[in-house]
């Protein structure tokens, strides 16, 4: 794990790049507080940071980007802030979905949608349907999502299949469980980024982050610009990913 101090990030040739990046976008509220603004102003500023990072991922041919926008625990926040966040989600969907579609980005919303209004659920479904065939970048936005919830709902699906005789309990393995998770079909994240200075994963993608490289930075999310993103990519290129092997084995495989 490495904290960023803005390394030299001017080089455009960064290799190897992660196939899939997961991000906890932390620090919107503190960004606003520092400027004596309401917290929602920080969340609105964070939307611009999202736009910049999505564009950079598409430019670099990164396959997937998963953003933690609203966790299942965020309902504990003040009701007014939660309401404003949901309104911002609806507004952002309306404003951004056509831009995503024009740039060949596929949008997926992951999480428990059952708590949202019918209007918002239909809006999410329409955005996903519009972009379903796009293949430049898969943008997954986690809304009312929690890693424990994801595992529980996957276990429930498998239990229902077993009760209905579709599978036998002995058939349940990692592959079958993964097929019931929200991010099924995507490669596991290679790089996890958390802004805002905290160094924990906060119930995000508990299954998927088993071998992910962690990158933490004190930069608040609205200030996380393209240069800061490149710093994270450069840090990733310096990691040796062993997946249980020794360093010597990894180097030998590279030279083979």
Backbone bond lengths (Angstrom), bond angles and torsions (degrees), N, CA, C in turn:
res aa  C-N    CA-C-N  psi(-1)  N-CA   C-N-CA  omega(-1)  CA-C   N-CA-C  phi
1 X - - - 1.454 - - 1.514 109.24 -
2 X 1.343 116.07 142.30 1.445 119.53 -173.88 1.512 108.83 -142.62
3 X 1.323 116.68 134.18 1.452 121.27 175.72 1.518 108.83 -91.82
4 X 1.325 116.81 134.76 1.455 120.05 -174.47 1.512 111.47 -80.82
5 X 1.330 116.78 139.22 1.447 123.48 171.68 1.519 109.69 -126.56
6 X 1.333 115.37 36.66 1.475 121.69 -178.70 1.522 111.97 54.43
7 X 1.322 115.09 71.78 1.457 119.92 173.05 1.526 108.53 -65.10
8 X 1.322 115.87 168.16 1.457 119.35 175.57 1.516 109.09 -65.94
9 X 1.335 116.11 118.05 1.462 119.70 -172.00 1.517 112.41 -126.18
10 X 1.307 115.76 27.39 1.455 118.53 -175.15 1.523 112.84 -78.81
11 X 1.338 116.23 -23.60 1.466 119.14 -175.95 1.520 110.49 -66.72
12 X 1.327 117.09 132.64 1.459 121.34 179.64 1.526 111.57 -83.73
13 X 1.331 116.57 -25.06 1.456 120.56 -178.56 1.521 110.39 -86.66
14 X 1.306 117.06 92.13 1.464 122.27 179.37 1.523 107.37 -111.71
15 X 1.324 116.57 122.56 1.467 120.62 -175.38 1.529 109.63 -152.01
16 X 1.350 116.62 141.52 1.468 127.49 -2.43 1.527 111.23 -79.44
17 X 1.319 115.79 150.30 1.453 120.73 176.67 1.532 110.15 -93.20
18 X 1.318 117.22 148.41 1.469 119.05 173.36 1.532 110.53 -68.06
19 X 1.312 116.46 145.92 1.466 120.00 175.09 1.528 110.53 -77.14
20 X 1.329 115.34 -35.14 1.466 120.66 -173.70 1.531 108.22 -137.24
21 X 1.326 116.42 129.19 1.462 122.49 179.57 1.520 108.83 -119.62
22 X 1.332 116.56 133.25 1.464 122.56 175.86 1.528 108.47 -114.22
23 X 1.325 116.23 138.94 1.465 120.27 -173.98 1.524 111.45 -134.69
24 X 1.347 115.93 130.65 1.465 121.38 164.17 1.517 106.74 -97.44
25 X 1.321 115.79 116.02 1.459 122.14 -173.54 1.526 108.64 -91.52
26 X 1.309 117.06 82.92 1.462 122.21 -171.68 1.524 110.77 -102.88
27 X 1.330 115.89 144.90 1.463 120.66 172.36 1.510 115.33 114.22
28 X 1.334 118.53 3.84 1.462 120.27 -179.33 1.532 112.14 -60.50
29 X 1.334 115.66 -46.43 1.458 119.80 -178.03 1.512 112.42 -64.49
30 X 1.343 116.54 -42.76 1.467 120.14 179.29 1.525 111.22 -67.20
31 X 1.321 116.88 -35.37 1.468 120.95 176.09 1.520 109.93 -58.69
32 X 1.342 116.42 -44.82 1.460 120.40 179.80 1.526 111.50 -68.34
33 X 1.333 116.73 -42.39 1.468 120.67 -178.38 1.518 111.37 -60.53
34 X 1.327 116.56 -39.55 1.465 120.52 179.12 1.520 111.53 -61.66
35 X 1.324 116.59 -24.60 1.460 121.17 -178.51 1.524 111.79 -104.36
36 X 1.355 115.86 10.67 1.471 122.52 179.37 1.525 111.09 57.74
37 X 1.326 114.50 39.33 1.454 121.96 178.84 1.520 109.68 -112.03
38 X 1.324 119.25 157.63 1.462 120.40 173.49 1.528 110.42 -62.53
39 X 1.327 117.28 151.73 1.465 121.50 -175.90 1.525 112.33 -57.97
40 X 1.330 116.70 -33.34 1.462 118.61 -178.22 1.521 111.18 -63.42
41 X 1.340 117.35 -26.13 1.474 119.87 177.31 1.524 110.29 -63.64
42 X 1.332 116.50 -35.13 1.460 120.33 176.61 1.519 111.80 -67.07
43 X 1.335 116.48 -39.55 1.465 119.72 178.40 1.533 111.15 -65.81
44 X 1.333 115.94 -37.79 1.466 119.30 177.65 1.528 110.95 -66.51
45 X 1.338 116.13 -39.92 1.468 119.57 176.71 1.525 110.59 -64.91
46 X 1.320 116.21 -31.82 1.458 120.59 178.84 1.516 113.15 -65.59
47 X 1.337 117.20 -27.26 1.466 120.69 178.25 1.527 110.41 -62.82
48 X 1.330 116.63 -38.13 1.465 120.29 178.06 1.521 111.03 -64.60
49 X 1.331 116.65 -38.78 1.470 120.48 176.78 1.521 110.55 -63.66
50 X 1.323 117.24 -39.28 1.470 121.14 176.56 1.526 109.75 -59.41
51 X 1.316 115.64 -46.73 1.467 120.27 -178.46 1.538 110.91 -57.72
52 X 1.325 116.24 -43.96 1.464 120.32 -178.70 1.520 112.52 -65.51
53 X 1.331 116.80 -40.94 1.468 120.24 -177.64 1.529 110.49 -72.22
54 X 1.326 117.23 -38.15 1.468 120.32 176.18 1.530 109.93 -60.10
55 X 1.317 116.71 -45.22 1.460 120.66 178.96 1.520 111.49 -61.67
56 X 1.326 116.76 -40.40 1.470 120.28 -179.06 1.530 110.86 -68.12
57 X 1.321 117.01 -39.29 1.472 120.06 177.48 1.520 110.88 -63.28
58 X 1.332 116.73 -44.05 1.461 120.36 178.90 1.522 110.64 -62.99
59 X 1.321 116.18 -41.04 1.461 121.39 -179.96 1.528 111.11 -61.53
60 X 1.320 117.09 -36.52 1.461 121.85 -176.45 1.534 112.47 -93.02
61 X 1.328 117.29 7.20 1.471 122.28 177.62 1.528 112.58 60.50
62 X 1.318 116.63 33.12 1.462 120.65 172.38 1.522 107.46 -73.84
63 X 1.327 116.56 135.32 1.465 120.29 -170.80 1.518 113.79 -72.49
64 X 1.335 116.88 -39.89 1.462 119.33 -171.35 1.522 110.99 -145.84
65 X 1.319 114.87 142.61 1.460 123.12 175.92 1.522 107.21 -133.53
66 X 1.327 116.89 125.48 1.462 121.26 -179.88 1.522 108.78 -120.09
67 X 1.333 116.43 123.24 1.455 122.57 -175.38 1.523 110.60 -114.28
68 X 1.334 116.44 134.08 1.466 121.79 177.59 1.521 107.35 -90.56
69 X 1.336 117.23 100.69 1.458 121.56 -174.68 1.528 112.61 -93.87
70 X 1.343 116.69 -39.04 1.472 120.17 -174.98 1.524 107.63 -154.29
71 X 1.308 116.57 113.99 1.464 120.13 -176.13 1.524 110.95 -87.64
72 X 1.318 116.04 164.29 1.468 120.42 176.80 1.523 111.02 -64.82
73 X 1.337 117.06 -20.08 1.460 121.06 178.05 1.526 112.46 -84.19
74 X 1.340 117.24 -16.78 1.467 120.12 -177.34 1.521 113.60 -67.58
75 X 1.349 117.41 -12.72 1.465 119.66 176.28 1.526 110.95 -64.26
76 X 1.339 117.22 -17.01 1.467 120.53 179.37 1.523 112.39 -75.85
77 X 1.316 117.54 -9.90 1.459 120.73 179.28 1.532 110.02 -70.95
78 X 1.349 116.74 166.99 1.476 118.94 178.65 1.523 111.56 -53.23
79 X 1.343 116.44 139.39 1.461 121.11 -174.48 1.523 112.43 -56.34
80 X 1.333 116.69 -37.85 1.462 119.65 -178.66 1.518 110.68 -63.32
81 X 1.357 116.88 -42.88 1.460 119.81 -179.96 1.523 110.95 -65.63
82 X 1.341 116.79 -41.53 1.465 120.26 178.75 1.528 110.31 -60.56
83 X 1.341 116.34 -45.05 1.460 120.78 -180.00 1.528 110.96 -61.17
84 X 1.334 116.44 -42.76 1.459 120.39 179.36 1.535 111.57 -66.48
85 X 1.338 116.43 -35.96 1.462 119.94 178.00 1.529 111.18 -64.85
86 X 1.326 116.79 -42.24 1.464 120.24 178.70 1.530 110.21 -65.18
87 X 1.341 116.38 -41.24 1.467 119.56 176.58 1.529 111.07 -61.29
88 X 1.344 115.87 -39.51 1.465 120.09 179.50 1.525 110.47 -65.28
89 X 1.330 116.64 -37.26 1.467 120.31 177.00 1.522 110.55 -61.03
90 X 1.332 116.54 -45.92 1.463 120.03 -179.65 1.528 110.91 -63.31
91 X 1.321 115.90 -44.22 1.465 120.12 -179.80 1.523 111.22 -63.33
92 X 1.334 115.65 -42.88 1.468 120.28 -179.01 1.520 111.13 -64.37
93 X 1.334 116.35 -39.98 1.468 119.60 177.03 1.524 110.35 -59.13
94 X 1.332 115.41 -46.24 1.467 119.82 -178.45 1.528 111.35 -61.92
95 X 1.334 116.40 -40.90 1.459 120.71 -174.48 1.527 113.52 -80.08
96 X 1.330 115.97 -33.79 1.457 119.11 -168.04 1.520 114.83 -99.64
97 X 1.336 118.62 -22.05 1.462 119.20 -169.36 1.531 111.70 -62.49
98 X 1.332 118.01 -38.97 1.469 119.12 179.87 1.526 111.20 -67.55
99 X 1.335 116.92 -36.33 1.464 120.30 177.30 1.529 110.22 -64.88
100 X 1.334 115.71 -41.49 1.466 119.41 177.41 1.528 110.03 -61.63
101 X 1.316 115.64 -44.56 1.472 120.27 -178.41 1.529 111.03 -62.96
102 X 1.329 116.49 -43.01 1.464 120.77 -179.73 1.527 111.74 -64.21
103 X 1.339 116.03 -26.41 1.464 120.54 179.66 1.527 112.87 -98.91
104 X 1.353 115.88 16.60 1.466 122.21 173.09 1.528 112.28 63.85
105 X 1.339 117.06 31.98 1.463 122.28 178.67 1.521 109.42 -98.63
106 X 1.318 116.42 131.01 1.462 121.08 176.12 1.522 109.17 -92.58
107 X 1.318 117.14 129.31 1.463 122.35 -179.37 1.519 110.52 -102.75
108 X 1.331 115.00 131.36 1.467 121.17 172.70 1.524 108.18 -128.15
109 X 1.315 117.38 134.07 1.455 122.09 173.60 1.521 107.22 -105.81
110 X 1.331 116.62 120.64 1.463 120.24 -179.42 1.528 109.46 -110.47
111 X 1.317 116.02 146.54 1.459 121.31 -179.07 1.516 110.76 130.05
112 X 1.324 116.25 179.44 1.464 123.06 -177.96 1.523 109.50 -84.88
113 X 1.329 116.07 106.32 1.466 120.90 -176.30 1.523 113.11 -85.05
114 X 1.325 116.73 -11.07 1.465 120.56 -171.76 1.509 114.48 -59.28
115 X 1.321 117.89 -23.42 1.469 121.09 -177.52 1.530 111.94 -83.98
116 X 1.333 117.55 -11.82 1.455 120.25 -176.54 1.530 111.19 -83.81
117 X 1.313 115.51 159.79 1.462 120.46 177.58 1.524 109.97 -64.21
118 X 1.324 115.96 156.98 1.457 120.33 177.54 1.526 111.08 -59.98
119 X 1.322 116.50 -35.14 1.462 121.03 179.40 1.519 110.89 -62.19
120 X 1.334 116.69 -45.93 1.461 120.26 -179.73 1.521 110.76 -68.33
121 X 1.337 117.35 -40.61 1.460 119.80 178.66 1.530 111.37 -60.90
122 X 1.325 116.90 -41.77 1.463 120.33 178.59 1.527 111.09 -66.55
123 X 1.331 115.85 -35.56 1.460 120.58 178.73 1.530 110.43 -65.65
124 X 1.329 116.05 -41.16 1.465 120.69 177.93 1.528 110.01 -63.98
125 X 1.331 116.35 -46.43 1.462 120.51 -179.37 1.522 111.24 -60.95
126 X 1.328 116.80 -40.11 1.468 120.49 -179.40 1.526 110.94 -66.28
127 X 1.345 117.21 -39.86 1.472 121.21 179.41 1.526 110.55 -65.90
128 X 1.331 116.19 -41.94 1.467 119.79 179.05 1.529 110.76 -66.75
129 X 1.313 116.95 -39.80 1.466 120.64 -179.64 1.521 110.71 -65.25
130 X 1.319 116.62 -43.07 1.459 120.98 -179.01 1.524 111.48 -59.91
131 X 1.325 117.18 -39.56 1.466 121.37 -172.24 1.529 112.96 -100.73
132 X 1.318 117.96 8.44 1.464 122.21 -168.61 1.530 113.80 -59.37
133 X 1.334 117.91 -30.30 1.462 120.78 -175.70 1.528 113.53 -97.22
134 X 1.324 117.74 -0.05 1.460 120.66 -178.52 1.523 110.38 -72.63
135 X 1.338 116.31 145.43 1.463 118.49 -172.91 1.527 114.66 -136.92
136 X 1.335 117.90 16.45 1.469 118.66 177.34 1.521 111.11 -78.95
137 X 1.328 117.16 -37.48 1.461 123.25 -178.41 1.519 107.92 -158.75
138 X 1.326 116.86 137.00 1.467 121.07 172.06 1.523 107.31 -98.00
139 X 1.324 116.21 112.33 1.465 122.54 178.01 1.518 108.49 -100.36
140 X 1.327 116.60 109.98 1.463 121.61 177.11 1.524 108.49 -104.18
141 X 1.316 115.86 127.33 1.461 121.10 179.55 1.522 107.91 -114.61
142 X 1.336 115.94 119.01 1.464 121.57 -178.26 1.522 109.42 -86.00
143 X 1.337 115.60 116.29 1.460 122.01 -178.47 1.525 108.53 -129.56
144 X 1.320 116.79 127.08 1.471 121.69 -170.36 1.530 109.57 51.23
145 X 1.309 114.19 48.56 1.465 122.04 -177.09 1.524 109.98 -114.74
146 X 1.319 115.63 144.92 1.464 122.60 170.36 1.514 108.32 -146.13
147 X 1.318 117.10 142.61 1.456 120.30 -178.67 1.521 112.58 -62.62
148 X 1.334 117.36 -37.33 1.473 120.20 178.43 1.521 110.46 -68.13
149 X 1.339 116.25 -40.30 1.470 119.77 176.12 1.519 109.98 -59.81
150 X 1.319 117.60 -42.12 1.463 122.19 -177.58 1.530 110.15 -61.16
151 X 1.322 116.40 -45.45 1.466 119.89 178.86 1.529 111.42 -66.12
152 X 1.333 116.50 -39.37 1.467 120.24 -179.53 1.524 111.34 -65.77
153 X 1.346 117.00 -42.26 1.470 118.67 -178.93 1.528 110.38 -69.76
154 X 1.326 117.57 -31.80 1.469 120.29 176.12 1.527 110.22 -67.08
155 X 1.339 116.80 -43.12 1.465 120.80 178.04 1.523 110.71 -62.43
156 X 1.329 116.29 -38.50 1.470 120.22 179.05 1.526 110.87 -64.13
157 X 1.325 117.57 -42.27 1.466 120.78 178.25 1.528 111.05 -60.62
158 X 1.335 115.52 -44.32 1.466 119.26 -179.58 1.526 111.32 -66.56
159 X 1.340 116.53 -37.59 1.464 119.78 177.96 1.524 110.70 -63.26
160 X 1.337 116.93 -41.35 1.465 120.66 178.22 1.524 111.15 -63.49
161 X 1.329 116.44 -40.71 1.462 119.99 177.96 1.531 110.91 -63.67
162 X 1.324 116.14 -39.23 1.469 119.89 -179.99 1.529 110.69 -67.60
163 X 1.330 116.47 -43.35 1.467 120.58 179.29 1.524 110.65 -61.99
164 X 1.332 116.57 -36.33 1.468 120.91 -179.33 1.527 112.88 -83.89
165 X 1.324 117.23 3.76 1.453 121.16 175.98 1.504 114.82 78.14
166 X 1.325 117.63 12.11 1.464 120.43 -178.43 1.526 112.13 -78.57
167 X 1.321 116.28 -29.69 1.464 121.66 176.18 1.520 108.85 -138.95
168 X 1.315 115.47 161.33 1.464 120.96 172.82 1.527 108.13 -101.64
169 X 1.341 117.37 145.03 1.461 119.47 179.88 1.524 113.07 -52.02
170 X 1.325 117.35 -33.84 1.468 120.87 -178.76 1.530 112.01 -67.52
171 X 1.326 116.60 -17.40 1.468 120.36 179.94 1.527 112.32 -80.57
172 X 1.316 117.33 -15.25 1.465 120.28 -175.00 1.523 109.86 -72.19
173 X 1.318 115.25 117.45 1.461 121.04 177.79 1.534 108.51 -135.73
174 X 1.320 117.17 -172.55 1.464 120.26 -176.79 1.527 111.79 -61.92
175 X 1.326 116.43 -38.63 1.466 119.92 -178.60 1.521 111.33 -64.96
176 X 1.327 116.50 -42.85 1.464 120.54 -179.10 1.521 110.58 -67.89
177 X 1.325 116.81 -40.43 1.458 120.05 178.46 1.532 110.98 -64.21
178 X 1.338 116.31 -43.27 1.465 120.27 179.76 1.517 111.19 -60.22
179 X 1.324 117.28 -33.54 1.465 120.65 -177.73 1.526 112.27 -66.60
180 X 1.328 117.32 -15.13 1.467 121.50 179.97 1.525 112.82 -102.90
181 X 1.321 117.14 -0.31 1.458 120.71 179.37 1.526 110.57 -83.82
182 X 1.312 116.59 161.62 1.454 122.11 -173.36 1.532 113.29 -63.69
183 X 1.326 117.20 -31.87 1.468 119.73 -177.62 1.529 112.47 -98.01
184 X 1.336 116.97 21.33 1.460 119.48 -177.00 1.524 110.27 -55.75
185 X 1.332 114.51 142.61 1.454 120.25 178.57 1.510 114.36 93.74
186 X 1.324 117.93 -13.26 1.460 121.60 178.02 1.525 110.31 -100.90
187 X 1.328 117.36 151.32 1.473 118.32 172.94 1.523 109.43 -64.51
188 X 1.323 117.17 150.40 1.457 119.92 177.56 1.526 109.40 -63.80
189 X 1.335 117.78 147.66 1.471 119.34 -179.67 1.532 111.67 -57.54
190 X 1.321 115.90 133.25 1.463 121.26 174.35 1.525 110.49 -86.89
191 X 1.328 116.10 -31.66 1.457 121.58 -175.13 1.523 109.60 -133.68
192 X 1.327 115.74 130.03 1.464 123.21 174.92 1.519 107.84 -112.97
193 X 1.326 116.69 127.90 1.457 122.22 179.03 1.519 108.69 -118.79
194 X 1.337 116.06 131.83 1.467 119.54 170.28 1.517 108.92 -126.82
195 X 1.315 115.11 124.83 1.462 120.45 176.92 1.523 109.58 -92.10
196 X 1.334 116.15 172.08 1.458 120.51 171.31 1.511 116.32 91.79
197 X 1.338 118.43 -4.40 1.453 120.97 173.02 1.509 116.80 96.45
198 X 1.332 119.05 -16.20 1.467 120.26 177.24 1.526 109.70 -78.61
199 X 1.343 116.08 148.83 1.466 120.11 -177.45 1.527 110.12 -125.33
200 X 1.301 115.03 69.02 1.465 122.36 175.46 1.519 108.18 -153.06
201 X 1.348 116.22 166.15 1.468 118.65 -176.45 1.526 112.53 -98.63
202 X 1.332 118.16 -9.68 1.469 122.28 169.34 1.524 114.04 50.25
203 X 1.323 116.41 49.67 1.465 121.99 173.51 1.526 112.83 62.72
204 X 1.315 115.96 33.09 1.470 121.39 -179.73 1.521 109.64 -108.14
205 X 1.320 117.96 122.69 1.471 123.45 172.98 1.535 112.25 49.34
206 X 1.338 116.34 52.36 1.458 120.41 -174.71 1.525 112.20 -58.07
207 X 1.321 117.18 -39.96 1.466 121.10 -179.66 1.524 110.75 -70.93
208 X 1.306 116.26 -41.45 1.461 122.08 -166.38 1.526 114.47 -78.84
209 X 1.332 117.55 -21.07 1.459 120.67 -173.19 1.528 113.34 -91.76
210 X 1.319 117.83 16.60 1.462 121.53 -174.69 1.528 112.89 -55.88
211 X 1.331 117.62 -40.68 1.468 121.48 -178.20 1.531 111.90 -123.85
212 X 1.309 116.13 22.84 1.464 120.71 -177.94 1.531 110.82 -79.97
213 X 1.322 116.41 141.55 1.470 121.35 174.32 1.529 109.23 -77.34
214 X 1.344 115.89 130.85 1.464 121.80 -175.81 1.532 110.81 -97.90
215 X 1.330 115.17 137.36 1.461 120.81 178.37 1.525 108.79 -137.63
216 X 1.318 116.19 118.19 1.461 121.39 -179.01 1.522 109.83 -115.74
217 X 1.317 115.54 139.47 1.457 120.86 178.68 1.523 109.75 -138.07
218 X 1.315 116.23 147.31 1.454 120.93 177.53 1.515 113.65 -79.10
219 X 1.321 117.79 -7.18 1.467 120.79 179.90 1.528 109.54 -63.44
220 X 1.329 117.24 130.92 1.461 121.24 176.78 1.529 109.08 -73.72
221 X 1.328 116.41 145.57 1.456 120.58 -169.66 1.536 114.39 -51.91
222 X 1.330 121.11 -45.65 1.473 118.25 -179.31 1.529 113.62 -61.17
223 X 1.341 117.06 -20.98 1.468 121.26 178.68 1.528 112.57 -95.20
224 X 1.333 116.91 1.08 1.463 120.55 -178.06 1.527 108.13 -80.63
225 X 1.320 115.03 92.85 1.457 120.91 -174.12 1.525 111.30 -96.29
226 X 1.318 116.13 -172.67 1.462 121.19 -177.01 1.528 111.26 -62.23
227 X 1.328 117.98 -38.13 1.466 120.43 178.23 1.527 111.14 -62.95
228 X 1.326 116.35 -42.61 1.465 120.09 178.58 1.523 110.92 -64.54
229 X 1.329 116.19 -37.71 1.464 120.60 177.57 1.527 110.43 -64.65
230 X 1.314 116.97 -41.92 1.463 120.20 178.34 1.526 111.04 -63.50
231 X 1.329 117.13 -35.79 1.468 119.87 175.47 1.524 110.83 -57.01
232 X 1.327 115.84 -42.59 1.461 120.45 179.03 1.523 111.23 -64.16
233 X 1.335 116.07 -40.85 1.463 120.18 178.47 1.525 111.21 -64.68
234 X 1.324 116.46 -41.20 1.463 120.16 178.85 1.523 110.23 -63.50
235 X 1.335 117.01 -41.19 1.465 120.24 176.67 1.524 110.85 -59.15
236 X 1.330 116.31 -40.68 1.470 120.60 179.92 1.521 111.39 -61.14
237 X 1.326 117.09 -38.71 1.469 119.69 -177.66 1.529 112.13 -65.29
238 X 1.332 117.16 -19.33 1.457 120.90 -177.31 1.527 112.76 -91.95
239 X 1.315 117.14 -2.62 1.467 120.90 -179.16 1.528 110.34 -84.61
240 X 1.309 115.90 143.98 1.464 120.58 170.86 1.520 107.34 -102.06
241 X 1.312 116.75 114.24 1.461 121.89 -175.37 1.528 108.78 -94.84
242 X 1.337 115.78 109.88 1.464 119.70 -169.70 1.529 113.92 -99.92
243 X 1.334 118.55 -26.90 1.470 121.26 179.44 1.531 112.03 49.08
244 X 1.320 116.34 44.52 1.459 120.77 176.64 1.513 114.61 92.06
245 X 1.342 117.63 -13.27 1.452 120.78 179.06 1.534 110.29 -84.35
246 X 1.311 115.99 171.81 1.460 120.09 172.77 1.525 109.09 -83.54
247 X 1.323 115.03 161.93 1.463 119.01 177.23 1.505 112.06 -60.88
248 X 1.331 116.30 -36.00 1.462 120.65 -179.94 1.530 110.81 -64.43
249 X 1.324 115.79 -41.04 1.470 118.83 178.58 1.529 111.91 -61.90
250 X 1.336 115.84 -41.19 1.465 119.91 179.84 1.516 110.66 -62.63
251 X 1.339 116.53 -44.61 1.466 120.19 -178.94 1.529 111.13 -66.43
252 X 1.318 117.16 -37.95 1.460 120.53 177.33 1.526 111.55 -63.51
253 X 1.343 116.18 -40.46 1.457 120.47 178.99 1.520 110.90 -64.24
254 X 1.346 117.17 -36.28 1.460 120.94 178.36 1.521 110.77 -64.09
255 X 1.334 115.51 -37.50 1.461 119.87 -175.65 1.512 113.17 -83.44
256 X 1.322 116.55 -9.85 1.472 119.98 -177.22 1.515 111.72 -71.50
